[in-house]
Amino acid sequence: MAGIKQLASQTLWYGVPTIANRFLGYLMNLSLPLFFAQPAVTADLTQIYAMIPFLNVLFTYGLETAYFRFSKETDQQKLYNTLSVSLLGSTILFTVIVLLCSDYIVRWSNMEAHPEFITWMIAILFFDALSTLAFARLRQENRPKKFAFVRLSSVVVNLSSVIIFLGVIPSYVHRHPTSHLAWFNDNGVGIGYYLLGNMVGSTLTCILLFAEFKQIRFQFDPTIWKKVMRYSYPLIIVGMGGMINDLLSRLIYQHIVDLPVTEAKHELGIFANIYRIAVLITIMIQAFRMAAEPFFFKQSTETNAARTYARIMKFFVIACCYMFLFISLFIELFSWFFTAIHKPIWTQGLYIVPLLAMGNIFLGIYYNLSIWYKLTDKNKIGAWITVGGALLTIGLNIVLIPTWHYLGAAIATFCCYFFMMTVSYFLGQKNYPVPYATKKIIAYLLVVCIFYALHKLINYFYPALWFSISSGLVFILLFTRLVLWAEANELHNFAFYKKLTRK
């Protein structure tokens, strides 16, 4: 239980900046309807942020996970030096290659109106890649406070840029049309200020990590590097497959949906906004992974490691279930928000959010399960699982999106993550058995799905917003009561539960 408490504490520290980053980013995207009347305007931004994770996998090529893996059996400074030199050289090389291909990327993405967006994207990739190992070192050394400070500083700069250039200045110029600030409105950048803010934030991150960069010595050990590459190259396949599963639908949507370019961009803008609601679950997953990956590797030498992994999985699923209930039971609030600002067009497709949310829970479970092949150095199997999921994603997206549009993309996401979760579970139990509370986990997932269905049925007959919110709160309380009853033996070790039961 002490290990779980430590992981929970570190998840909080790593989670605060991660949640702030993703949630504030979501709020910025949620505010786009305040600045832009038509969803099509946001389509280019959606494509940029679909390309960045794909390219980031290539720029970092699994070095973060490899650093955690080998830091326990290799001189940490020598490992840090070798991987940092490798990362610096490869980042410069990949940046030059992408710059040379930028014209092709502009044409493929229908971004001829804003080719500068690709240049700014490359700058973001460059600075983010350079900071990868510095952040990994902070996590390895259990320095979550500096990690949080750097992450939050970047978020604040990004958020400030968006507020100033998309909110404050346009409002001021509207009242003072002769102001010199009108140039910022008339230069055609528009939604590109979002990217510029991100670029400045990424640059600031590298500056704040200067102390970690100063620790690098230009020493390169070929033996260590070869060992790391043998371990990490399958992780490139895993990462790339993961990006296909997560982002392909948004990357190719306007290219395969049977609509004119303008209408396709319109639907892509709406779909991206819908997807961001479900992404609230992945925010928690990312925060968990920040703390869990180094924790799992350190825990692997303990005699009760498998039991610890099982307990972590159960509480992780419970937390995901709460997120699912929060998203699915209060989805009408999002609809109310867009209607209140007279932009009901942005509410199209909200019905697919619960399906996407449950699919992302499967993804979170898969990330927990994936520890078996990382601990046993069988990353190739993990790569094959991800490739299988990627092929399923590609096939389903191509078949379903032209006919079912948003729903087709959501079904593809759900099926892909369910497949990966199931296959990883059965293979993991053969190679690295962990006594997961499988029946309880399945029961929790079924219960929240039933609660969602009942909530929809009740609100079909009585659709008032206040009643929808009230009944949603009742279902969350019912689930809480179920968890307290089912997990009483586990929870009695937590101080908050002791205080709660005393009352």
N, C-alpha and C positions, 0 to 999 in steps of 0.2 A: 504493500500500500504506500510505503514511503516513496517508492519509485514513481508511482502514479501521481502522487502529490507534487513531486519535483517536476514531472513532465507537465502537469497542469499549470504550475507556476511559470515555467519557461514558455509554454504555449501562450500564456497571457502576455508576457513581455514581447515575444516575437509576434504575437497576434495583434497587439494594439497598433503598431505601425502598419502591419499588413492589412488589417481590417480598415484602418483609417485610409490607407492608400487606395484600396479597392472601393471602399464605401464612398469616400469623397469623390473618387473617379466616377462612381455610379451616379452620385448626386449631380456631378457636372454634366454627365450625359442625360440624366433625367431632366436637367434644366434646359437642354437644347431646344425643346419646344417653346421655351420662353423667348429664345433668340431667333429661331428659324421656324417659319410657318409650315414648310414642307419637309417630310422625312427624307426625301431624295437628296437634300443638301448634305445630310450626314453620311451618305453612302460611301464617299471617298474616305472619310475618317474611319469608318467601319472596316474598310478594306486594308487601310494602313495598319490598324491594330490587329488585324487577322494575319498580316504578313510578318509583323515584328516577332511573335513567338516562334514561328517557323524558322526564321533566320537566326534567332537567338540560340536555338538548339545547335545549329552549326557553329556559331561563334564560340560557344562554351564547351561543346562536345563532351559533356558528362564529367568535367573536371571537378565540379563541386562535390558530387557523390563520391568520386574517386578519392578526393582529399580526405573525406571522413573515413573511408574504407582503409586507407593505407597509413593514416596518421597514428594509428595505434601500434603499428609494427615497423615504422620507418622514422628516422630522425625528422621531426616535424619541420625544422627550419630548412633542411636540405630539400624536403618534399615541397615546401612552400616556394623556395627559390626556383626549383626546376619547373614546377607547374606555372609559376608566374611568368617566367621567361618564355615558356611555350605559349601561354595565353597572349602575351604581348605581341609576339611574332605573328601568331595566327590571326589575331584581331586586325592587325595592319593589313595582312594579306587578304583576308575576307572583305575588309572595307574597300580596298582597291578593286577587287573583283566585282562587288555589287555596284560600285560607282560606274564601272565600265559597262555594266548591264542595265543601268538606270533607264536609258531610253526605251529599251524593250519592256521593262516593267511598267513604265508610264503607258505605253500603248496597250499592253495586255489588260491593265486595270482600268482602261477608259478614263485616265486621269490627265488627259492632254491639257485641260484647263488649269491644272495646278501641278506641273512637273516638279516644282520646288518641294512639294510634300515628300517626295521620294528622297531628296537630299537630306531633309530634316530627319526623316526616318533613319537614314544611314548613320547620322550623327548620334541619334539616341541609341542605336545598336552598339556603336563604338564605345561610348562611355559606360553603358550598362554592362557590356562584356568585361571591360577592364575592372569593374568593381566586384565581379563575381567571387573571386578567391578571397578578396579582402573581407567581404561579408561572411564567407565560409569560415575564415579564421576567427572572426568575432564569435560565431556560433560554436566553433570547436572549443574556444577558450572560455565559454560560458560568460560572455559579456553582452547580455541582452540589452542593457541600458544604452550603451553606445549604438548598438544596432538599431534600437528604437529611435534614438535621437537623429541619426542620419536619415533613416527612412522618413520620419515625420518632417524633417526639414525639407526634403525633396518634395513631399506632398504639399506642404505649405506654399512653397514657391510656385508649384504647378497650379494650385488652386487660386493663388493670388493673381497669377497671370491671366487665367481665364476670367476671373471676376472683373479685373481692370479692363482688359481689352475687348471682352465680349459683353460686359455689363455696364461698368461705370463710364468709360469713355463714350460709347454710343449714346448713353443717356444724356451725358453732358453736352455732346455735340448737337443732339436733337434740340436742346434748349439754347445753345449758342452756336449756330451753324457757321459763323465766321471764324471760329476758334482755330488755331493752328493744329489742335488735336484732331481736326476733321481728317487729316491725312491718314490717321490710323484706321479710319472707317472707309476711306476711298481708295486705299492701295490694293484692294482685291484679295487680301489675305483671308478675311472672313473666319471661317471655322479653323483655318490653319493656325490661329493663335493658340488653339488647344495643343497642337504639336510643338509649337515654339516654347510654350510653357513646360512641356514635358522635357524638351531638349535642355532647357536651362536647369531644370530640376536634376536631370541626369548628370550634368556638368558639375553642379554643386555637390552631388553625392561623391564624385571623385575627389573634389577638393577636401571634403570633410574626412575622407578616408586616407588623407595624405600620410598620417602616422603609420598606417598599415603598409602603404606603398614604400615608405622609408625603410621598412624592415627587410625589403627584398634585396638580396645580393645576386648579382648576375653570375650565378653558378648553375650549371646545367649538368645533371647526372643522367647520361643516356640509359643506364641500367634501370634506374627508377622510372624514367619516362616510358620506356618500352613496357615495363610491367603495368604501369598505369594505363597505357593505351590498350593493352590486351584486355584489361578490365572494363575500360570505359567505352570502347567503340560500339559494343552492343547497346549501350545506353543512348547513343545517338539515334539508333533505330527506334528504341523505346520512346525517346523524346519526340522524334519526328512523327512516329505513329500516334503518340498522344496528342500532338498538335493537329494532326489530320482528324482525329476523332472529335476534338474539341472545337476546331475552328474552320474545318473544311466547308461546312455548310454556308458560312458567311463569306468565305473567300470565293466560292464558285457560284453562289446563289444567282447573281445577276447574269451569269454566263450560261446557265442551264435552264432557268425558268423560261417558259414559253411566253415571253412578254417583250414589248419594245424596250429599248434601253432606259427611257425615262421612267416607265412604269416599273421596270425591274429595280432601278435605283430607289424608287419610292418604297417598294416592298422590302428591299434590303434594309433601308433605314428603320422601318417599323420592326422587322424581325430582330435586328440588333438591339433595339430598345427593349423588346420583349425578353430576349435572352438574358439581358443584364439583371433582370429580376431574379431569375433562377440562379444566376451567378453568385447571389448572396450566400448560397450554400458553399460554393467553391472558395469563397473568401475564408470561411472557417476552416475548410480543408487545407488551404495553403498555410494558414497560421499554424495549424496542427503539424503539418509536414516540416515547417521550419524548425520546430523543437524536436519532433519525433525522429527524424532521420539520424542525427548524431546520437540521440538517446538510445535508439534501437541497437546501433552498432556497439555502444558501450555496454549495454545490458546483455549482449549476446554471450559474454563470458560467465554470466551468473547461472547458478544451477536451476533457478526457477524462471529463467527467461521466457520460456514458452507460455507459462501460466500468466506472466505479466503481460505479454502480447495479447493474450486472450481477453484479459480484463480490460485492457486499453481499448480493444476493438469494441467491446460491448458498450462501454461508456461513450465512445466515439459515435456509435450508431444512435444511441439515445439522444445525444446532442444534435445529430443530423435530423432526427425525427422532429425535434422541437423547431428546427429551422424550416423543415417542410411544412409543418402546421402553421407557422407564422406567415410563410409566403402564400400558401394555398388558401388559408381561411380568411386572410385579409386582402385578397387580391382586388376586392371591390374598392379598396382605398386608392389603389393606383388608378382605377377607372374614374373614380370621383375626382382625383387630382387633375387629370387631363381634361375632364369635362368642365371643371371649375375654371380652368384657364382658357376655355373656349377652343381647345385643341382635341376634340374627341377622335379625330382621325388617328391619333397615336395609340388609341386603345385597341385597335384591330389586332386580333390574334392572341389576346390575353388568355384564352381558354387552353393554350398549349403550355402555359407556365408550369402547372403541377407535373405534367409529364416530363418536362425538362428538369425540374427540381428532383424528381425521383431518380432520373437517369444520373444526375450529378451525385446523388447519394451512393449509387452503385460505383461510381468512379472513386469516391472517397474510400469505400470498402476495399476496392481493388488496390488503392495505394497502401492501405494497411496490410493487405495480403502479400503485396509484392516484396515484403521484407525477406521472404523465404529464399527467393533466388538471388537477392543481393548478399545475404549472409552466407549462402552456399557457393558463391561465385559462379552461379549459373545464369548470368545475365542474358545469355543467348536464348534461353527458354523464355525469359521475359520479353525479349525482342520479338520472338515468334508469336507470342500472345498478342502483343501490340500490333504486329503486322496483320494478324488475323482480324483484329478489331478494325484496323484501318481499311482493309479490303472490304469488310462488311459495311463500313461507313460510306466508302466511295460508291459501292454498288447501290445501296439503299438511297443515298442522296440523288444519284443519277436517275434512278427509277421513280422515286416518290416525289421529289420536288417539282418536276414539270406538271404533275397532276394535282398534288395535294398542297403544294406551296409550303407555308409554315408548318403545317401538321406533318408533312412528309419529312422535313428536316428534324422535327422533334422525335418522331418515331425512329429515325435513323440513330439519333443520339441515344435514346433509351435502349434500343436493341444492342448497340455496340457495347455500351458499358455493362449491360447485363451479361453479355457473352464473355467479356474479359474478366468480370468478377467471378463468374461460375467456373471458367476454365482454370483461373489462377487458384481458386480454392481447392479444387480436386487435385491439381498437380502439386500444390503446396503441401497438402496432407500426406502425399506419398513421399515427398522429398524432405520435408521439415515439418513434422506433425505438430500442430498447435491445438490445444483443447478449447476451441472457440465455443461460445454458448450459442450454437447455431439455431436451436429451436427458439430461444428467447429473441434472438436478433430477427428471425423471420416473423415471429409474433408481433414484435414492435412495429416492423414495417407494414404488416397487414393491418394492424390496428389504426395507424395514422391514415392509411388509404381508405379504410372504412369510415373513419371520422370525416375525412374530406368529402366522401360520397354522400354521407348523411347531411353534412352541412350544405352541400349543393342542393340536395333534395328539399330540405327545409326552406332554404332561401328561394327556391323556385316558386313555392306557394306564398311566401311572404318576403319580398325582395327589398324591404326598407334597409337602408344602410346601417342605421343604429342597431337593428335587429341582427343583421349579418355580423357586425362586430361583436355584439353581446353573445350570440350563439357561438362564435369562434372562440371567445374567451372561455366559455363553458367547456368546450371540447379540449382546450389546452389544460384546463384544470382537471378534467377527467383523466387525461393522459398522465399528468403529474401524479395524480392519486395512484394510478396503475404502476408507475415506476417506483414510487415510494413503497408500495406493497411488495412488488416483485423483487426489489433490490434492497430490502430492509437489512439483510445480513451483511451486505457489502457496505451500505451507506452508514452503518453505525460507527465506522471508523473515522468518519468525517465530522469535524467539530460542528459545522452548521446543522447537520442532521440531529446531533445530540441536543442542540439548543432547541430545534424545532419540535422534537418529540417530548422534551421536558414540558413544553407549553401545552 
